Amino acid sequence: MVTFKYKAIDDAGNKSSGCVDVSNQADLELRLKNMGLDLISSKEVNQNLLFVGGKKISRQELITFSYYLEQLVRSGVPLLDGLNDLRGSVNNPVLKEVVSSLTEAIDGGKTLSGSLEQFPKIFDTVFISLIRVGEESGMLAEVLKNITESLKWQDELAAQTKKIIMYPAFVGVVVVGVIFFLMIYLVPKLVGFINNMGEEIPLHTKALIYVSEFIANYWYLILFMPIVLFFSIKYLAQVDPRVRYKVDDLKLKVWLVGPILKKIILARFASYFALLYASGVTILNCIQITEAISGNVVMENALRKMREKIADGNNISDSLDSISLFPPLVLRMISVGESTGELGSALENVSYFYDREVKESIDKVQSLIEPILTLVLGAILGWVMLSVLGPIYDIISRM
C-alpha cells in the first residue's frame, strides 16, 4: 500500500483534501469516485512526514475525538457517516487528514483499530489495544468512555508536571541573568576601584575576581556547553543502550525531581493497567503493553521481570514485591484485591493513590524551590557585597 495526499472536488464544487492508503494512482481515483469526488491532484508521501509541515494534534483535540467517537457508537450512528461529519467540522488540518485516512481505511474493509495503526505517533499502543478489545467484546462505547477519562487524567497530570518545571525554569533564568550582570558588568568596575587603592586583596575577593574574569571571558562556554552536553547525552542514549540505562536510572535518582518522576510513571502504569484490565485484556498483556509506554528503561526492565514472574506462576502481589517499586501499602491493596477477586477496583485505588501522591509531591517541591533559589541568589549577592565592600570598609575604617 502507498500513501497518497490528494486534492479533490465534488459535484457542488466543494474542494476537499486528505490522505489515503491505496495500491496505485488508479485505485486512488476509483476510491474518490466512490466518495463522489473527482481527483484534482495527488502526491505520494511518507506517512511519517505527514505531521512535519502541520501543527500537531493536541491532547485536548484527542479527547474531543474520543468523546465524539463514543457518542457516535452509543447513538448507533454508522461509523463512516460520523467520521465524514467529523472531518468537515475539525479545524486542525492534521486531524482532518487523519480522519480522512481513517474513513478511507474503514471504507476499504479495515477495522477501526486497524485504521488507527496507521498513526502510531498519535494513537499509542494502549489506545489501539483498547479499541481492538472494545471491537471484539462489543463494548466499544464503554471502552471509548474509559479512554476519554484516561486522556483527561493524563492532561491534568501533564499540567501538574509543567508546574514543577516552568516556575523553577523561570526563576533559574532570572538568577543566571543576575549572576551574569554582577560578574560581567558590576564586579569588574568595583574591583577596579579596589585595585587602584593599592591595598592587599582578601582571598574571597580574589576568588570573586577569578570567577568574574572567567565568566567575562568564557561566557559563551557557560551558556552553550550545557546545551551541547544535553544533546550529546541524548544522542548517546539513543545509540547506546548502556548509556540510556544509566541516564534513565539517574533521572529516577535526581534530588527532588527523581522521586516525582518515579511516582508519575507508577501512576501511569497503575492507571493503564486498571483501564486495560477492566476492558478485558489479560494480565500478562496488560503488563506487556504498559512496559512500552513507561518511557524509562529501568522501569521497563522492572516491569518485564514482574511479567516473567507472573508467567512462571507467581501471584501479582508477590511479583510486584520482588521488583521493589511499590510501597507496602500499595502491595497490600493489590494483594487484597487479588484474593477477593476485585483486582480492577484495587488497581483503580492504586491509580488514585499515586495521582494524589504526585500532586502532593509537586506542591511540596514547589514550596521548597522558591526559598532554595532565594537562598542561592542571596548567598551570591552576599559574597559579592562582602568581597567588594569589605576591603572598602577596611580602608575607610583606617582613615
C-alpha positions in Angstrom: 0.0 0.0 0.0 1.1 3.6 -0.8 0.0 6.7 1.0 -1.3 9.5 -1.4 -2.1 13.0 -0.4 -4.8 14.3 -2.7 -7.0 17.3 -3.5 -10.4 16.6 -4.9 -13.7 18.3 -5.8 -17.3 17.2 -5.6 -20.3 17.9 -7.9 -21.2 21.0 -5.9 -17.7 22.5 -6.4 -16.6 22.0 -2.8 -12.9 21.1 -2.5 -11.5 18.6 -0.1 -8.1 17.1 0.7 -6.7 14.2 2.7 -4.5 11.2 2.7 -5.4 7.6 1.8 -3.6 4.3 1.5 -4.1 2.7 -1.9 -2.3 0.4 -4.3 -1.7 2.9 -7.0 -3.0 6.1 -8.7 -5.9 4.3 -10.5 -7.0 2.8 -7.2 -7.0 6.4 -5.7 -9.2 7.7 -8.5 -11.6 4.8 -8.0 -11.8 5.4 -4.3 -12.6 9.1 -4.8 -15.2 8.3 -7.4 -17.0 6.1 -4.8 -17.0 9.0 -2.5 -18.5 11.3 -5.1 -15.2 13.2 -5.7 -13.1 14.0 -8.7 -9.3 14.0 -8.3 -7.6 17.3 -8.9 -4.0 16.4 -7.9 -2.2 13.8 -5.8 1.2 13.2 -4.4 2.8 10.2 -2.9 4.0 10.9 0.7 5.8 9.2 3.5 3.2 8.6 6.3 5.9 9.6 8.9 6.2 13.0 7.3 2.5 13.9 7.3 2.9 15.9 10.6 6.1 17.7 9.8 4.5 20.6 8.0 1.4 21.0 10.0 0.7 21.5 13.7 0.4 18.5 16.0 -2.8 17.1 17.4 -3.1 18.3 21.0 -4.3 16.1 23.8 -7.5 18.3 24.1 -8.3 17.5 20.4 -7.7 13.8 21.0 -10.0 14.0 24.0 -12.7 15.6 21.8 -12.1 13.0 19.1 -12.5 10.1 21.5 -15.6 11.6 23.1 -17.2 12.2 19.6 -16.5 8.5 18.7 -18.1 7.4 21.9 -21.2 9.4 21.3 -21.4 8.0 17.7 -21.1 4.4 18.8 -23.5 4.9 21.7 -26.1 6.6 19.5 -25.9 3.9 16.8 -24.7 6.3 14.1 -22.7 4.4 11.4 -19.0 5.0 11.9 -18.3 6.1 8.4 -21.1 8.7 8.4 -19.9 10.0 11.8 -16.3 10.3 10.6 -17.4 12.1 7.5 -19.3 14.6 9.6 -16.2 15.0 11.9 -13.9 15.6 9.0 -16.0 18.6 8.0 -16.1 20.1 11.4 -12.5 20.0 12.6 -10.1 23.0 12.1 -6.8 21.3 12.6 -5.5 20.2 9.1 -3.5 17.3 10.6 -6.6 15.9 12.4 -8.6 16.4 9.2 -6.1 14.3 7.3 -6.1 11.7 9.9 -9.9 11.4 9.9 -9.9 11.3 6.1 -7.4 8.4 6.2 -9.5 6.6 8.8 -12.6 7.0 6.7 -10.8 5.6 3.6 -9.3 2.7 5.5 -12.6 1.7 7.1 -14.4 2.0 3.8 -11.7 -0.3 2.3 -12.6 -3.0 4.9 -10.3 -2.3 7.8 -11.5 -2.2 11.4 -11.2 1.0 13.4 -8.3 -0.4 15.4 -6.5 -1.4 12.2 -7.1 2.0 10.8 -5.7 3.7 13.8 -2.4 1.7 13.5 -1.5 4.0 10.5 -0.8 6.8 13.0 1.4 5.4 15.8 2.6 9.0 16.7 -1.0 10.0 17.5 -2.6 6.8 18.8 -0.4 4.9 21.2 -0.3 1.2 21.8 -2.8 1.4 24.7 -5.3 3.4 22.7 -5.2 0.9 19.8 -5.3 -2.1 22.1 -8.3 -0.8 24.0 -10.2 -0.1 20.7 -9.4 -3.6 19.5 -10.7 -5.1 22.7 -13.8 -3.0 22.5 -14.5 -4.1 19.0 -14.0 -7.8 19.9 -16.1 -7.6 23.1 -18.9 -5.4 21.7 -18.3 -2.8 24.4 -16.7 -0.1 22.2 -18.7 2.7 23.7 -17.6 1.9 27.2 -14.0 1.5 26.1 -14.1 4.9 24.4 -15.6 6.4 27.5 -12.7 5.0 29.6 -10.2 6.2 27.0 -11.7 9.7 27.2 -11.5 9.7 31.0 -7.9 8.4 30.9 -6.9 11.2 28.4 -8.4 13.8 30.7 -6.4 12.3 33.6 -3.2 12.5 31.5 -3.9 16.1 30.6 -4.4 17.0 34.3 -1.2 15.1 35.2 0.7 16.9 32.4 -0.5 20.3 33.7 0.7 19.3 37.2 4.1 18.3 35.8 4.5 21.6 34.0 4.0 23.4 37.3 7.2 21.8 38.7 9.2 22.7 35.6 8.0 26.2 34.4 8.4 28.1 37.7 11.9 26.9 38.6 13.0 27.4 35.0 11.8 31.0 35.0 13.4 31.8 38.4 16.6 30.0 37.3 16.8 32.2 34.2 16.4 35.3 36.4 19.1 34.1 38.8 21.5 33.3 35.9 20.8 36.7 34.4 21.5 38.5 37.7 24.8 36.5 38.2 26.0 37.4 34.6 25.1 41.1 35.2 27.1 41.1 38.5 30.1 39.2 37.2 30.4 40.8 33.8 29.4 44.4 34.5 29.3 45.4 38.1 32.1 43.4 39.8 34.9 44.5 37.3 34.1 48.1 38.0 34.1 47.8 41.7 37.2 45.6 41.7 39.0 48.2 39.6 38.3 50.7 42.2 39.7 48.4 44.9 42.9 47.7 42.9 43.5 51.4 42.5 43.6 51.8 46.3 46.8 49.6 46.4 45.6 47.6 49.4 46.1 43.9 49.8 43.1 42.0 48.4 41.5 39.3 50.7 41.3 35.7 49.5 37.5 35.7 49.0 37.8 38.9 46.9 40.5 37.3 44.7 38.2 34.3 44.2 35.4 36.7 43.1 37.8 38.3 40.7 38.8 35.0 39.2 35.2 33.9 38.8 34.3 37.3 37.3 37.1 37.1 34.8 36.3 33.5 33.8 32.6 34.4 33.2 33.5 37.5 31.3 36.0 35.7 29.0 34.2 32.3 28.6 30.5 33.3 28.9 29.7 31.5 25.6 31.0 28.2 27.1 28.9 28.6 30.2 25.8 29.3 28.1 26.2 26.8 25.3 28.2 23.9 26.9 25.1 22.6 28.8 23.1 22.6 25.6 25.8 20.7 23.7 26.2 18.3 26.6 22.5 17.7 26.8 22.1 16.9 23.1 25.3 14.8 23.2 24.0 12.7 26.0 20.6 12.4 24.3 22.3 11.2 21.1 24.5 8.6 23.0 21.4 7.4 24.9 19.7 6.7 21.5 22.6 4.8 20.0 24.0 3.0 23.2 21.6 1.0 25.4 24.1 1.2 28.3 24.1 5.0 28.3 20.3 5.0 28.0 20.0 2.8 31.1 22.4 5.0 33.1 20.6 8.2 32.1 17.2 6.7 32.9 18.5 5.4 36.2 19.9 8.9 37.0 16.5 10.5 36.2 14.9 8.4 38.9 17.6 9.4 41.5 17.9 13.2 40.9 17.2 15.1 44.1 13.6 16.3 44.4 12.6 15.6 40.7 13.6 11.9 40.6 11.0 10.6 43.1 8.3 12.6 41.5 9.2 11.2 38.1 9.0 7.7 39.5 5.6 8.3 41.0 4.3 9.7 37.7 5.5 6.5 35.9 3.9 4.3 38.5 0.7 6.4 38.4 0.6 6.0 34.6 1.3 2.2 35.0 -1.5 1.7 37.5 -4.0 3.8 35.5 -3.3 2.0 32.2 -3.2 -1.4 34.0 -6.6 -0.8 35.5 -8.0 0.5 32.2 -6.8 -2.4 30.2 -7.8 -5.0 32.8 -11.3 -3.5 33.1 -11.6 -3.8 29.3 -10.9 -7.5 29.3 -7.2 -7.6 28.4 -5.3 -10.4 30.1 -2.9 -9.6 33.0 0.2 -10.5 31.1 -0.8 -8.5 28.1 -1.7 -5.5 30.3 1.8 -5.5 31.8 3.4 -6.0 28.3 1.6 -3.0 26.9 2.4 -0.8 29.9 6.1 -1.7 29.6 6.4 0.0 26.3 4.8 3.3 27.5 6.7 3.7 30.7 9.3 5.9 28.9 12.1 4.7 31.2 14.3 1.7 30.6 14.9 1.0 34.3 11.2 0.9 34.9 10.6 -1.1 31.8 13.1 -3.8 32.8 11.5 -4.0 36.3 8.0 -4.5 34.8 9.4 -7.1 32.4 10.8 -9.1 35.4 7.4 -8.8 37.1 5.7 -10.1 34.0 8.1 -13.0 33.8 7.5 -14.0 37.4 3.7 -13.9 36.8 4.2 -16.1 33.8 6.1 -18.5 35.9 3.1 -18.9 38.2 3.7 -16.3 40.9 0.8 -14.1 42.0 0.7 -10.4 41.2 1.4 -9.0 44.7 4.4 -11.2 45.2 5.7 -10.3 41.7 5.3 -6.6 42.5 7.1 -7.1 45.8 10.1 -8.7 44.0 10.8 -5.6 41.9 10.8 -3.2 44.9 8.9 -0.4 43.1 5.8 -0.2 45.2 5.4 0.7 48.9 3.9 -1.9 51.4 0.5 -0.1 51.4 0.1 -0.5 47.6 1.2 -4.1 47.8 -1.4 -4.7 50.5 -4.1 -3.1 48.4 -3.3 -5.3 45.4 -3.0 -8.4 47.5 -6.4 -7.9 49.0 -7.9 -7.1 45.6 -6.3 -10.2 44.1 -7.6 -12.5 46.9 -11.1 -11.1 46.8 -11.5 -11.1 43.0 -11.6 -7.3 42.9 -8.3 -6.6 41.3 -9.8 -4.0 39.0 -11.0 -1.9 41.9 -7.7 -2.4 43.7 -5.8 -1.1 40.6 -8.1 1.9 40.4 -7.4 2.7 44.1 -3.7 2.4 43.4 -4.0 4.8 40.5 -5.9 7.3 42.7 -3.2 6.8 45.4 -0.4 7.7 43.1 -2.3 10.5 41.4 -2.7 12.1 44.9 0.9 11.4 45.7 2.1 13.1 42.6 0.0 16.2 43.2 1.2 16.5 46.8 4.8 15.9 45.9 4.7 18.6 43.2 3.2 21.1 45.8 5.9 20.2 48.3 8.7 20.7 45.7 7.3 24.0 44.6 7.2 25.2 48.2 10.9 24.2 48.5 12.2 25.6 45.2 11.4 29.2 45.9 13.3 29.5 49.2 16.2 27.4 47.8 16.6 29.7 44.8 16.2 32.7 47.1 19.0 31.4 49.3 21.3 30.8 46.3 20.8 34.3 45.0 21.1 35.8 48.4 24.4 33.8 49.0 25.8 35.1 45.7 24.8 38.7 46.4 26.3 38.4 50.0 29.5 37.0 48.6 29.8 39.9 46.1 28.9 42.5 48.7 31.4 41.0 51.2 34.2 40.7 48.7 33.8 44.2 47.2 32.6 46.3 50.1 34.6 44.6 52.8 38.0 45.9 51.5 36.5 49.4 51.0 35.1 49.4 54.6 38.6 48.3 55.9 40.2 51.2 54.1 37.7 53.8 55.3 37.9 52.5 58.9 41.7 53.0 58.9 41.5 56.6 57.6 
